[in-house]
Structures are given as structure tokens and as C-alpha cells.
Amino acid sequence: MFPIYDVETAQKTILKRSPLDEMPIPQQVLDRLKNTFGREISPAEAVREIIRDIRTNGNSAVRRWTQTLDQVNLADFRIPSAKIQNALNSLDPALRQALETSASRIEQFYQKQPAISWLDQSMGGSLGQMLRPMERVGIYVPGGTAPLPSTVLMTAIPARVAGVKQVVMVTPPGRGTGEVNPVILAAAAIADVDEVYAVGGAQAIAALAYGTETITRVDKIVGPGNLFVTLAKQQVFGTVGIDGLAGPTETIVIADETTRPDWAAADLLAQAEHDVMAAAILLTPSKKVAQAVQKEMAAWLEGKDDVNLTRTEIFNISLRNRSGAVITRDIAEAVELSNQYGPEHLNLAVKDPWNWVEKVTCSGGVFIGETSCEVMGDYMAGPSHVMPTGGSARFASPLNVWDFLRIISVIGLNPSAAADLGCQADILARAEGLDAHALAGRLRSA
């Protein structure tokens, strides 16, 4: 179930990256689309049709697609504030404490992120930048096979720290019931979300991007989602900002002879249970360690220590198809392979992990040592768990305060600097064949 590979084979299989548009689409998804649309249609085409409908028809299209896809007929998809507050008041005290602790740590972390306006007067006047928060941001919170209240906190709180005035949340209604999980609503109350709508999928993204009679459009959409949410974000980008295109979740654990196999196995299983496309990869120079982790994973799945892992069907697919152990030459090669892969999460579960941190050049987050497991990042550590996937760590960063800020350049040249620079601007403009540009520059130099 958790295969062991050599490096060459792994690079052709589990360590090989595929573009989003080349990801294999499960046949059951294609069958469901055909049943819904009455013809063979790709996920991207289906999303385009939904977006076009909602852009044209607003609320009526949102209700129609929610009825079609979620079997829910919602007259009003905005959730009343009283219901959100009641969800918080009714929450189990221990769960509420855990959410509030997480929220506090997230806020503390992002309050430390440098984000300042500045002016410099050493270059012939005043040059600098002004930071202004976005007015209105939409957060998408998945609500499918597992409700994710942690995602509410990990998206809304950085926006709040940045100074965003209005934070709007969309999340799918319960299939057939129309109810949003109360834990998600409680998290929205803790994170001080302004508006919550029981709308999910591509229709939610379209509503946030273009607006409807009920939902006012936003400036940016953040948060993870399934394939259809990701495709919708891709298609509305430009009308609104997006944080990125979230692919299947992924983690790499680098292990050596000092690694506890049971901990490593549990950490890999924690990632593999997300969905069938999740990737849980172990890199180690020790075949003995790989086999020990493999054995421990089997034991956990069989109910070791009375642990009941319920997502058996997901484990069976994700562990077999996109996960596995890779036997490397040494730890240095393991780190290099990780850098090439660019994982969402990297856990250095090795002796003296701090010795390897500087070698890490490409990862959404690096978790240093066995006690800093990826699950701590999911819930409690502080940094947002919304991180780049699919190799996008090459150019993207985890969700942060800067995602919700606009930088406005400030240019206030004094007459002397303008006269000097105007001559140079005149020369460059004439080289580009832009005569009016040259004239404007030349006038300042006169």
C-alpha cells in the first residue's frame, strides 16, 4: 500500500510534477458531469458554463446550481448573524478553547510580519510606498468530506491583521440538508467574519467575483477548494485577485536512523487522509527506516493502540498511487530532491534538523524536528496552513498579510531632480519612439 522506490523510479512517478490541466480526472467525476449537463463535458467547460450563468443571472443562477449540485433549495443563502453567534455559544468548551488558542497564535504570528509604509528623501524628493488594505475579501472554506474550521481562522485572521474592512465567507451547504456545519460557523464568529453564505463550488467563486443581488463582489478570493473551485478561481482571475491555484495537498518527511517510525507513519497518514490525490512521501537514505515506517503505517491502519482511522477508501488510493518512500544516497540528496519537488510541507525529522534548514530553498513550509509535525501547522502553530501546492512553491508563498495589502508607489520629485531626470527621460523616450513622452520629459528639464 505504501511502496518503496529508488530515486530514478520515484522521479518518473511520485516525484514527477504534472500541470493542473494534465491532472487525471477520475471517471466518476466525468460521469457525474455528464449526468448533470446532459452531455460529455470537461470540468473546465462545466465551470465556465456555471460562471457565465451566475454572471448573467445572479441569485437565481446561484440557487439553481446549488439545487442541482448540492440538492438544496435555499431561499436565502446568507446565514443570519444570530445563528453564527449561537453556534459559538453552543460549542463544546474544549473545542472552543482549541479554536480560540489557534486564533490567538495566528494573530500573534501575523502581527509580527513586517508591513510598513515608508518615504525616502535621498533621491531628489520623496519616494516610497503606501500600504493600503483591500476593502473586501472573500474566503472559501471547504465543507465536503471534512469540515475545516481551521481554514476559517487561517484565512480570515491574516486578512483582519492586514486591516481588511470586510471579510466574507462562502462554504458549501450540507448536501440535501442546507445546513452549514456549526463548528465552521463558530470559527467564523471567532475570526470576526462579517458575512457568511451557504454557497459552495464554482457558483460561490463566481458570486464573489462578479457579485449578485445578495453578494457584493470582492477584491480578492483566498482559500483552498476542490478541482471545480480551483478551476473557477483560475477563470475569474483578473476580475478579482486570487491567492493561488490549490492542487492536492502534499507533504515530504525526510527521515534518518534517529526518526521514530511510528511518528513518521502517523504524519504521513495525516496527509494521505485528505483526499485520493494527496501525496505523502518519505525520503530517507535508510531502507530499514522506510520498511519500519511502512510497517507502522500498516499497524495504524489496522487499529494499533485502538486508533480507528475511518477514511479507509481514501487511504487505499492515495497511499498506493501518489505516495511512497524513496531511498536516497544520503540526507543531502533527500533535501535536494525535496527542493526540486517543491512540496507544500517539508518535515525535517532528522538528527540536528537545524543543520539542514539553510539547504531548504523551495517549500511552502519547513517543519523542523519531529515535534514540529505538519499537523501542528494545520491547526495550532501560527502560520497559515494555506500554502502553495503543485510545485508552485517555486514562485509562491503561504497566505500572509501581504496578500491583503495594496502597495501604492509614492513619487514626489523636487524641481531640481525633475529637471535632471527629465533630460534622461527625453533620451529614453525618443529611443522608444514615443514623442509625447519625450516632450513631457523635456519640458521638465527646461
NUKE-361720 format. One record per residue (C-alpha): residue number from 1; z, x, y. Coordinates in nm, 4 decimals. Layout:
residues N
REC     k         up       east      north
REC   NUM          Z          X          Y
...
end
This chain:
residues 446
REC     k         up       east      north
REC     1     0.0000     0.0000     0.0000
REC     2     0.0666     0.2967     0.2350
REC     3    -0.1969     0.5557     0.1396
REC     4    -0.1675     0.9307     0.1874
REC     5    -0.4670     1.1128     0.3378
REC     6    -0.5790     1.4659     0.4058
REC     7    -0.6777     1.5364     0.7676
REC     8    -1.0531     1.5230     0.7099
REC     9    -1.0383     1.1847     0.5380
REC    10    -0.7957     1.0454     0.7966
REC    11    -1.0294     1.1422     1.0812
REC    12    -1.3007     0.9331     0.9194
REC    13    -1.0716     0.6369     0.8545
REC    14    -0.7337     0.5555     1.0121
REC    15    -0.7623     0.8121     1.2939
REC    16    -1.1149     0.7073     1.3885
REC    17    -1.1422     0.5032     1.7053
REC    18    -1.3801     0.2063     1.7408
REC    19    -1.4770     0.0465     2.0740
REC    20    -1.3412    -0.3016     2.1394
REC    21    -1.6839    -0.4593     2.0885
REC    22    -1.7163    -0.2901     1.7488
REC    23    -1.3834    -0.4052     1.6073
REC    24    -1.4408    -0.6040     1.2877
REC    25    -1.3857    -0.9775     1.3313
REC    26    -1.2076    -1.1423     1.0369
REC    27    -1.4264    -1.4010     0.8654
REC    28    -1.1596    -1.6693     0.9073
REC    29    -1.1847    -1.6254     1.2850
REC    30    -1.5636    -1.6676     1.2744
REC    31    -1.5268    -1.9737     1.0514
REC    32    -1.2759    -2.1279     1.2902
REC    33    -1.5085    -2.0688     1.5845
REC    34    -1.7960    -2.2363     1.4005
REC    35    -1.5799    -2.5392     1.3250
REC    36    -1.4653    -2.5589     1.6880
REC    37    -1.8000    -2.5093     1.8620
REC    38    -2.0252    -2.6659     1.6003
REC    39    -2.2398    -2.3551     1.5674
REC    40    -2.2159    -1.9872     1.4887
REC    41    -2.0791    -1.8146     1.7965
REC    42    -1.9200    -1.4786     1.8692
REC    43    -1.5678    -1.4537     2.0160
REC    44    -1.7109    -1.3158     2.3429
REC    45    -1.9566    -1.6060     2.3719
REC    46    -1.6820    -1.8567     2.2963
REC    47    -1.4601    -1.7076     2.5667
REC    48    -1.7473    -1.7129     2.8164
REC    49    -1.8018    -2.0840     2.7495
REC    50    -1.4325    -2.1647     2.7936
REC    51    -1.4123    -1.9685     3.1191
REC    52    -1.7233    -2.1369     3.2580
REC    53    -1.5832    -2.4811     3.1758
REC    54    -1.2465    -2.4158     3.3389
REC    55    -1.4062    -2.2553     3.6434
REC    56    -1.6143    -2.5715     3.6898
REC    57    -1.3790    -2.8472     3.5760
REC    58    -1.0271    -2.7132     3.6376
REC    59    -0.7340    -2.9070     3.4925
REC    60    -0.9448    -3.1398     3.2791
REC    61    -1.1010    -2.8394     3.1027
REC    62    -0.7608    -2.6759     3.0549
REC    63    -0.6319    -2.9931     2.8901
REC    64    -0.9453    -3.0320     2.6779
REC    65    -0.9311    -2.6769     2.5408
REC    66    -0.5566    -2.6967     2.4850
REC    67    -0.6133    -3.0141     2.2847
REC    68    -0.8999    -2.8544     2.0906
REC    69    -0.7392    -2.5202     2.0153
REC    70    -0.3654    -2.6000     2.0058
REC    71    -0.3745    -2.9687     1.9063
REC    72    -0.1613    -3.0517     2.2075
REC    73    -0.2324    -3.3189     2.4687
REC    74    -0.0400    -3.2164     2.7793
REC    75    -0.0487    -3.4442     3.0801
REC    76     0.1432    -3.1871     3.2850
REC    77     0.1369    -2.8278     3.1682
REC    78     0.3760    -2.6933     3.4336
REC    79     0.7257    -2.6612     3.2895
REC    80     0.9967    -2.8010     3.5213
REC    81     1.2482    -2.5546     3.6661
REC    82     1.5344    -2.7628     3.5280
REC    83     1.4023    -2.7205     3.1738
REC    84     1.3760    -2.3443     3.2223
REC    85     1.7314    -2.3210     3.3530
REC    86     1.8589    -2.5446     3.0730
REC    87     1.7007    -2.3104     2.8174
REC    88     1.9023    -2.0245     2.9668
REC    89     2.2253    -2.2253     2.9786
REC    90     2.1830    -2.3314     2.6151
REC    91     2.1051    -1.9837     2.4848
REC    92     2.3254    -1.8201     2.2241
REC    93     2.5686    -1.5980     2.4230
REC    94     2.4924    -1.2840     2.2218
REC    95     2.1182    -1.3302     2.2671
REC    96     2.1627    -1.3966     2.6381
REC    97     2.3690    -1.0786     2.6716
REC    98     2.0992    -0.8767     2.4955
REC    99     1.8275    -1.0152     2.7245
REC   100     2.0371    -0.9516     3.0358
REC   101     2.1152    -0.5960     2.9248
REC   102     1.7458    -0.5337     2.8677
REC   103     1.6584    -0.6832     3.2065
REC   104     1.9147    -0.4675     3.3815
REC   105     1.7863    -0.1479     3.2214
REC   106     1.4238    -0.2333     3.3036
REC   107     1.5165    -0.2971     3.6673
REC   108     1.7174     0.0263     3.6905
REC   109     1.4287     0.2259     3.5449
REC   110     1.1647     0.0914     3.7841
REC   111     1.3862     0.1190     4.0894
REC   112     1.3711     0.4940     4.0295
REC   113     0.9901     0.5062     4.0283
REC   114     0.8693     0.6751     4.3490
REC   115     0.6633     0.4344     4.5574
REC   116     0.6693     0.5076     4.9293
REC   117     0.4553     0.4692     5.2373
REC   118     0.4023     0.7881     5.4367
REC   119     0.2414     0.9286     5.7525
REC   120     0.1415     1.2886     5.8226
REC   121     0.0682     1.4147     6.1745
REC   122    -0.0502     1.7668     6.0944
REC   123    -0.4218     1.6831     6.0632
REC   124    -0.5148     1.5751     6.4141
REC   125    -0.3387     1.2408     6.4407
REC   126    -0.1648     1.0150     6.1958
REC   127    -0.2940     0.9996     5.8386
REC   128    -0.1191     0.8414     5.5468
REC   129    -0.0809     0.5349     5.3316
REC   130     0.0915     0.1986     5.3474
REC   131     0.2098     0.0292     5.0297
REC   132     0.1929    -0.3484     5.0165
REC   133     0.2901    -0.5577     4.7140
REC   134     0.0477    -0.8112     4.5745
REC   135     0.1120    -1.1694     4.6782
REC   136     0.0776    -1.3463     4.3434
REC   137     0.0644    -1.2053     3.9905
REC   138     0.0108    -1.3796     3.6568
REC   139     0.1796    -1.2622     3.3387
REC   140     0.0572    -1.3617     2.9942
REC   141     0.3221    -1.3925     2.7236
REC   142     0.2018    -1.4360     2.3639
REC   143     0.3570    -1.7192     2.1705
REC   144     0.1784    -1.7177     1.8366
REC   145     0.3378    -1.5959     1.5155
REC   146     0.6346    -1.4477     1.7027
REC   147     0.7748    -1.5492     2.0432
REC   148     0.8112    -1.2451     2.2697
REC   149     1.0808    -1.2975     2.5348
REC   150     1.0919    -0.9195     2.5728
REC   151     0.7375    -0.9306     2.7128
REC   152     0.8544    -1.1670     2.9872
REC   153     1.1076    -0.9081     3.1022
REC   154     0.8744    -0.6105     3.0568
REC   155     0.6058    -0.7637     3.2801
REC   156     0.7901    -0.9750     3.5364
REC   157     1.0652    -0.7289     3.6299
REC   158     0.8384    -0.4370     3.7335
REC   159     0.6476    -0.6887     3.9465
REC   160     0.9711    -0.8041     4.1080
REC   161     1.0810    -0.4463     4.1774
REC   162     0.7428    -0.3837     4.3407
REC   163     0.8072    -0.6782     4.5743
REC   164     0.5521    -0.9290     4.4414
REC   165     0.6249    -1.2613     4.6135
REC   166     0.5173    -1.4981     4.3360
REC   167     0.5269    -1.4272     3.9627
REC   168     0.3536    -1.6877     3.7477
REC   169     0.3795    -1.7023     3.3699
REC   170     0.1447    -1.8604     3.1162
REC   171     0.2310    -1.8887     2.7494
REC   172     0.0831    -2.0990     2.4675
REC   173     0.2422    -2.4349     2.3834
REC   174     0.3677    -2.4762     2.0303
REC   175     0.0797    -2.5783     1.8072
REC   176     0.0984    -2.9527     1.7597
REC   177     0.4298    -2.9830     1.9496
REC   178     0.3506    -2.8717     2.3040
REC   179     0.6913    -2.7060     2.3288
REC   180     0.7386    -2.3505     2.4524
REC   181     0.9999    -2.1505     2.2650
REC   182     1.3265    -2.1877     2.4624
REC   183     1.4012    -1.8154     2.4331
REC   184     1.0822    -1.7416     2.6281
REC   185     1.1896    -1.9926     2.8924
REC   186     1.5352    -1.8366     2.9100
REC   187     1.3797    -1.4937     2.9624
REC   188     1.1685    -1.6399     3.2428
REC   189     1.4877    -1.7582     3.4121
REC   190     1.6493    -1.4152     3.3759
REC   191     1.3387    -1.2441     3.5166
REC   192     1.3222    -1.4908     3.8082
REC   193     0.9700    -1.6121     3.7256
REC   194     0.8518    -1.8635     3.9860
REC   195     0.6207    -2.0850     3.7792
REC   196     0.5728    -2.1322     3.4045
REC   197     0.2749    -2.3076     3.2460
REC   198     0.2366    -2.4104     2.8819
REC   199    -0.1189    -2.2831     2.8554
REC   200    -0.2448    -2.0031     2.6336
REC   201    -0.5575    -1.8232     2.5221
REC   202    -0.8761    -1.7738     2.7205
REC   203    -0.8154    -2.1004     2.9073
REC   204    -0.4926    -1.9600     3.0546
REC   205    -0.6648    -1.6426     3.1722
REC   206    -0.9460    -1.8440     3.3305
REC   207    -0.6975    -2.0720     3.5080
REC   208    -0.5119    -1.7733     3.6521
REC   209    -0.8334    -1.6035     3.7601
REC   210    -1.0109    -1.8967     3.9247
REC   211    -0.7367    -2.1493     3.9846
REC   212    -0.7237    -2.5192     3.9046
REC   213    -0.5825    -2.8257     4.0802
REC   214    -0.2402    -2.7259     3.9417
REC   215    -0.2505    -2.3477     3.9030
REC   216    -0.3186    -2.1416     4.2146
REC   217    -0.5252    -1.8320     4.1374
REC   218    -0.3539    -1.4946     4.1192
REC   219    -0.4370    -1.1438     4.2372
REC   220    -0.3795    -0.9717     3.9030
REC   221    -0.3177    -1.0632     3.5391
REC   222    -0.0962    -0.8493     3.3159
REC   223     0.0446    -0.8741     2.9670
REC   224    -0.0787    -0.8450     2.6079
REC   225    -0.2553    -1.1085     2.4028
REC   226    -0.4832    -1.1682     2.1086
REC   227    -0.8558    -1.0939     2.0873
REC   228    -0.9514    -1.4011     2.2926
REC   229    -0.7030    -1.3190     2.5684
REC   230    -0.8323    -0.9612     2.5823
REC   231    -1.1955    -1.0729     2.5991
REC   232    -1.1087    -1.3227     2.8717
REC   233    -0.9364    -1.0537     3.0779
REC   234    -1.2428    -0.8349     3.0353
REC   235    -1.4727    -1.1131     3.1565
REC   236    -1.2688    -1.2138     3.4644
REC   237    -1.2072    -0.8561     3.5794
REC   238    -1.3476    -0.8154     3.9272
REC   239    -1.2449    -1.1653     4.0256
REC   240    -0.8879    -1.0555     3.9592
REC   241    -0.7271    -0.7276     3.8660
REC   242    -0.6046    -0.6656     3.5118
REC   243    -0.3618    -0.4152     3.3656
REC   244    -0.5948    -0.3209     3.0811
REC   245    -0.7527    -0.4445     2.7607
REC   246    -0.4852    -0.4630     2.4960
REC   247    -0.6025    -0.3905     2.1445
REC   248    -0.3993    -0.3959     1.8238
REC   249    -0.0633    -0.2246     1.8521
REC   250    -0.0236     0.1264     1.7105
REC   251     0.2334     0.3975     1.6525
REC   252     0.2384     0.7543     1.5254
REC   253     0.5508     0.9105     1.3778
REC   254     0.5480     1.2895     1.3427
REC   255     0.7919     1.3984     1.0745
REC   256     0.9179     1.7189     0.9091
REC   257     1.1657     1.8077     0.6354
REC   258     1.4592     1.7054     0.8583
REC   259     1.3336     1.3487     0.9083
REC   260     1.5239     1.0657     0.7459
REC   261     1.2650     0.8896     0.5274
REC   262     1.4428     0.5528     0.5460
REC   263     1.4439     0.5580     0.9268
REC   264     1.0799     0.6647     0.9452
REC   265     0.9820     0.3964     0.6948
REC   266     1.1653     0.1273     0.8915
REC   267     0.9998     0.2422     1.2159
REC   268     0.6536     0.2272     1.0627
REC   269     0.7185    -0.1160     0.9136
REC   270     0.8400    -0.2384     1.2527
REC   271     0.4963    -0.1595     1.3941
REC   272     0.2966    -0.2816     1.0950
REC   273     0.4514    -0.6300     1.1079
REC   274     0.2941    -0.7143     1.4458
REC   275    -0.0436    -0.8212     1.3074
REC   276    -0.3020    -0.7405     1.0427
REC   277    -0.4803    -0.4970     1.2771
REC   278    -0.1667    -0.2968     1.3615
REC   279    -0.1724     0.0766     1.2890
REC   280     0.1371     0.2600     1.1613
REC   281     0.0608     0.6271     1.0992
REC   282     0.2781     0.9125     0.9729
REC   283     0.1751     1.2715     1.0453
REC   284     0.3624     1.5403     0.8543
REC   285     0.2973     1.8817     0.7022
REC   286     0.5112     1.7848     0.4020
REC   287     0.3647     1.5826     0.1186
REC   288     0.7201     1.5473    -0.0126
REC   289     0.8238     1.3751     0.3110
REC   290     0.5159     1.1498     0.3033
REC   291     0.5956     1.0428    -0.0518
REC   292     0.9611     0.9844     0.0353
REC   293     0.8631     0.7636     0.3314
REC   294     0.6134     0.5813     0.1108
REC   295     0.8906     0.5181    -0.1428
REC   296     1.1330     0.3953     0.1233
REC   297     0.8745     0.1566     0.2655
REC   298     0.8294     0.0032    -0.0780
REC   299     1.2069    -0.0266    -0.1119
REC   300     1.2438    -0.2037     0.2238
REC   301     0.9628    -0.4418     0.1299
REC   302     1.1368    -0.5149    -0.1998
REC   303     1.4619    -0.6116    -0.0245
REC   304     1.6596    -0.2877    -0.0082
REC   305     2.0136    -0.3416     0.1283
REC   306     1.9461    -0.7168     0.1230
REC   307     1.6932    -0.6836     0.4051
REC   308     1.4427    -0.9700     0.3965
REC   309     1.1076    -0.8750     0.5504
REC   310     0.9230    -1.2040     0.5772
REC   311     0.5807    -1.1085     0.7159
REC   312     0.4519    -1.0056     0.3734
REC   313     0.0908    -1.1110     0.4218
REC   314     0.0627    -0.9087     0.7432
REC   315     0.2207    -0.6020     0.5801
REC   316    -0.0196    -0.6210     0.2868
REC   317    -0.3213    -0.5937     0.5172
REC   318    -0.2038    -0.3661     0.7998
REC   319    -0.0426    -0.1066     0.5720
REC   320    -0.3433    -0.0903     0.3441
REC   321    -0.6275    -0.0916     0.5961
REC   322    -0.5165     0.0735     0.9218
REC   323    -0.2062     0.2699     0.8303
REC   324    -0.1043     0.5642     0.6167
REC   325     0.0355     0.9153     0.6011
REC   326    -0.1670     1.2248     0.6918
REC   327    -0.0784     1.5676     0.5540
REC   328    -0.1273     1.8232     0.8297
REC   329    -0.1229     2.2022     0.8274
REC   330     0.1884     2.2124     1.0479
REC   331     0.3599     2.0235     1.3287
REC   332     0.1270     2.1786     1.5859
REC   333    -0.1738     2.0255     1.4121
REC   334     0.0090     1.6926     1.3905
REC   335     0.0647     1.6939     1.7668
REC   336    -0.2980     1.7885     1.8293
REC   337    -0.4219     1.5048     1.6050
REC   338    -0.1954     1.2657     1.7939
REC   339    -0.3361     1.3846     2.1271
REC   340    -0.6891     1.3255     2.0005
REC   341    -0.5966     0.9768     1.8802
REC   342    -0.4038     0.8856     2.1980
REC   343    -0.1530     0.6427     2.0438
REC   344     0.0277     0.3643     2.2206
REC   345     0.3552     0.5043     2.0845
REC   346     0.4396     0.8525     1.9587
REC   347     0.7749     0.9313     1.7969
REC   348     0.8657     1.2986     1.7569
REC   349     1.1046     1.2530     1.4629
REC   350     1.1357     1.6271     1.4017
REC   351     1.3866     1.9074     1.4383
REC   352     1.4165     2.0154     1.8039
REC   353     1.1764     1.7450     1.9309
REC   354     1.2109     1.8577     2.2936
REC   355     1.0306     2.1788     2.1973
REC   356     0.7154     1.9713     2.1390
REC   357     0.7245     1.7362     2.4378
REC   358     0.5193     1.9639     2.6630
REC   359     0.2473     1.9749     2.3982
REC   360     0.2002     1.5971     2.4194
REC   361    -0.0930     1.5238     2.6521
REC   362    -0.2092     1.1756     2.5534
REC   363     0.0170     0.8849     2.4598
REC   364     0.1385     0.5615     2.6128
REC   365     0.4971     0.6634     2.5480
REC   366     0.6672     0.9521     2.3719
REC   367     0.9906     0.8760     2.1872
REC   368     1.1916     1.1929     2.1478
REC   369     1.4001     1.2288     1.8343
REC   370     1.4853     0.9879     1.5553
REC   371     1.7405     0.7929     1.7600
REC   372     1.4736     0.7138     2.0207
REC   373     1.2771     0.4887     1.7897
REC   374     0.9884     0.2804     1.9159
REC   375     1.1857    -0.0417     1.8717
REC   376     1.4245     0.0779     2.1448
REC   377     1.1211     0.0961     2.3734
REC   378     1.0170    -0.2540     2.2692
REC   379     1.3434    -0.4047     2.3824
REC   380     1.6132    -0.2009     2.5485
REC   381     1.5289     0.1497     2.6717
REC   382     1.3916     0.0567     3.0153
REC   383     1.0208     0.1459     3.0499
REC   384     0.7823    -0.1458     2.9945
REC   385     0.6582    -0.1908     2.6413
REC   386     0.3162    -0.2899     2.7788
REC   387     0.1352     0.0357     2.7042
REC   388    -0.2275     0.1481     2.6666
REC   389    -0.3818     0.0900     2.3234
REC   390    -0.7123     0.1659     2.1543
REC   391    -0.7197     0.5242     2.2824
REC   392    -0.7060     0.4118     2.6463
REC   393    -0.4065     0.6405     2.6964
REC   394    -0.6796     0.8946     2.7823
REC   395    -0.7110     0.7264     3.1222
REC   396    -0.4486     0.4514     3.1466
REC   397    -0.0712     0.4333     3.1836
REC   398     0.2078     0.1988     3.0797
REC   399     0.2675    -0.1010     3.3051
REC   400     0.4627     0.0141     3.6103
REC   401     0.5484    -0.0614     3.9725
REC   402     0.2182     0.0879     4.0944
REC   403     0.0310    -0.1822     3.9025
REC   404     0.1618    -0.4360     4.1526
REC   405     0.1110    -0.2391     4.4731
REC   406    -0.1900    -0.2078     4.7002
REC   407    -0.2439     0.1227     4.8804
REC   408    -0.3841     0.0912     5.2316
REC   409    -0.5079     0.4161     5.3827
REC   410    -0.3960     0.4783     5.7412
REC   411    -0.6373     0.6699     5.9680
REC   412    -0.5284     0.7306     6.3281
REC   413    -0.7170     1.0342     6.4636
REC   414    -0.6407     1.1638     6.8125
REC   415    -0.9343     1.2168     7.0585
REC   416    -0.9441     1.5935     7.0058
REC   417    -0.9661     1.5658     6.6270
REC   418    -1.2203     1.2851     6.6526
REC   419    -1.4417     1.4986     6.8817
REC   420    -1.4310     1.7921     6.6415
REC   421    -1.4805     1.5842     6.3269
REC   422    -1.7498     1.3722     6.4921
REC   423    -1.9806     1.6743     6.5033
REC   424    -1.9320     1.7322     6.1316
REC   425    -1.9788     1.3623     6.0561
REC   426    -2.3047     1.3690     6.2558
REC   427    -2.4361     1.6541     6.0399
REC   428    -2.3373     1.4871     5.7092
REC   429    -2.4772     1.1502     5.8133
REC   430    -2.8159     1.2965     5.9087
REC   431    -2.8231     1.4770     5.5718
REC   432    -2.7810     1.1379     5.4062
REC   433    -3.0478     0.9798     5.6265
REC   434    -2.8020     0.7355     5.7867
REC   435    -2.8962     0.7466     6.1539
REC   436    -2.6481     0.4874     6.2797
REC   437    -2.3663     0.6722     6.1045
REC   438    -2.4809     0.9898     6.2799
REC   439    -2.4887     0.8136     6.6150
REC   440    -2.1348     0.6752     6.5763
REC   441    -2.0018     1.0189     6.4881
REC   442    -2.1964     1.1942     6.7622
REC   443    -2.0613     0.9586     7.0308
REC   444    -1.7044     1.0618     6.9432
REC   445    -1.7957     1.4277     6.9873
REC   446    -1.9489     1.3878     7.3308
end
